[in-house]
């Protein structure tokens, strides 16, 4: 009898433990979003002259090291030679963590949900996106820039997050990063 009471007591304790620890899925206050926004502190754009791919690349940065708000963002002036074609590659980083997080890898993996927009405010350069997501829509981590005659203008590079609504245009989705550069063609 004593042994049966001990076994019953063990089962009762186990039953209370397991029912008390069961997670109630309906009571989760803040579920984690499937594509939580990453902090992007740095956009690096590298240009390679298509006529001389062995020449030193031209590298320019847009940085907002504390994210939106706070300290102002800084950007280099993009300086390209007139009447040339350049291959450009974007690299996005989160430099607020150690080691530095390469956000471009996530954007590439989730290409069907992302699109870069290149808005050149003058015909000094024509930008063409050269990479695509798995659905055949433009992505924008890689592009070709064809410069015209000498002059100055501005370039606005925007990364749109478009989960489930990407159609190859800027309209749908939310902006993950906006960067502004002065473009000097000389």
N, C-alpha and C positions, 0 to 999 in steps of 0.2 A: 504494500500500500504506500509506503514511504517513497519507493522508487517511482511509482505512478504519479505521485504528487510532484516529485521533482521534474519528471518529464513534462507534465502538464504545465508547470511553472515556466520551464524553458521555452515551450511553445508559445505561451502567453506573452512572455517578454519579447520573443522574436516577432510575434505578430504585431505587437505595439510598436516595436522598433521599425519594422518595414512599412507599416501604414503611416507612421509619423514622419518618416523620411521621404515618402513618395512626393515627387515634385508635381505640383498642380500646374499644368501647362496653361490653364486659363488665367492664372494669376500673375503671369510675367508682365511686369509694368513696362519695361523698355526692351523689347527684343532687339537683337543686333541686326542692323540692316544688312542685306546680302552683299552690297557693294559699298562698304563704309568709305567715306571720302578720305583720301590721304592728303597730308600736308605736302604741297609742292612749293619748295623754297627757291628752286633754281631751274631755269630753262637755259640750256646750252645749245647753241646752234653752230654747227661746223660746216664750212663750205670748202669744197674741193673743186678746183678748176677742171672742167671736163676735158680741156685740151692738154692738160699736164697733170695727170692724177698723182704723179710723184712729187709735185711741188708741195711745199709746206701748206697745210690747211689754214684757213682763216677761221678763228673761233671767237664767238661773241656770247655774252651772258646777259640774262635778265635775272635779278635776284630780289627776293622779298623774304629775307631770312627769318622774320617773325610771323609770316603769313599775313592774311588780310588785317588791315588796321595797324596800329602801332607805328613803327618806323616806316618811312617811305621806301618804295621799291627803287632799285637802280637798274639802269640798262646801258649797255655799250652802244655806240654808234656802229652800225653795220657798214663797213667800207668795202665796196666791191669795184672791180674795174669795169669800165664801159664796154658794151658790145661783146659780152662773154656769156657763156653758159656755165653754171655751177651746180654741182650735186650737193644738196644740203641734207643734214641729218640732225634731228632733235634728240636731246637727252634731257629727261626731267629727273630731278633729284629732290630728296628731302635731306637737306644738310643739317637739320635740327636734331638728328639722332646720330648715335655712334654705334656701329659703323653707318656711313651714309647709305640711305635707301634709294635704290634706282627705281623710280616710279615708272619709267618707260617700260620696264619689263611687264608690269601689271597692265599697262595700257595696251601693249602688244598682245598679251594673253586675252584681254577683254576687248579686242579690236572691234567686235560687232557692236559694242556699246560706246565707242569713242570716235570723235572726228576732230581733226585740227582744221581751223579756218585761217586762211592767210588773206589779209586785207591790205593791199598796197594802195596808198592814197594817190597814186600818180602812175602813169604808164612807164615810169623809169625801170620797172622790173615786172616781169610776168612770172608768176609762181604756178607750177603744176605739180600736184600730188602724184607721186609715182608708186606708192604702196597701197595695198588693199587689205580689207579684212577678209575673213573666210566666206563672206557672202558676196564678195566682188565689189563692195562699196569702198570709196576712198577712206584712208586712215590718216595719213599726213605726217608720220614720223620721218618719212623720206620724201624729198621733193626736188624739183629742178627749178632753178632761178635763171631766167634769161634777162640780162640787163640791156638797157638801151643806151641813150646818150647820157652825158654827164648831168648831174643835178642832185637835189636833196628832196626827200619826202619822208613819210612815216610808214611803218609797217606795224600792223596790229595782228598778233598771233593769238588765237583763242583755242582752247581745248574744251570741246563740248562733251558732256557725259549724257548719252542718249540711250539708256537701257530700254530695249523693247520698242523704241520709236525711231531708230536711226534710219534715215532715208537718203543720206548723202547730201543733205542741206543743213544750213546753220540753224534753222528755225526750232526744231524740237530739242528738248533736253535742257540741262542746266550747265552753266559755265564752271569748269574746274579751275581754270587759270586764264588770265588775260595778261598779255605782255605787250609792251609798246617799245619800238625801236625807232631811232632815226636811221634812215637809209641814205648813205652817201655813195653815189655812183660817180667815179672819177676817171 
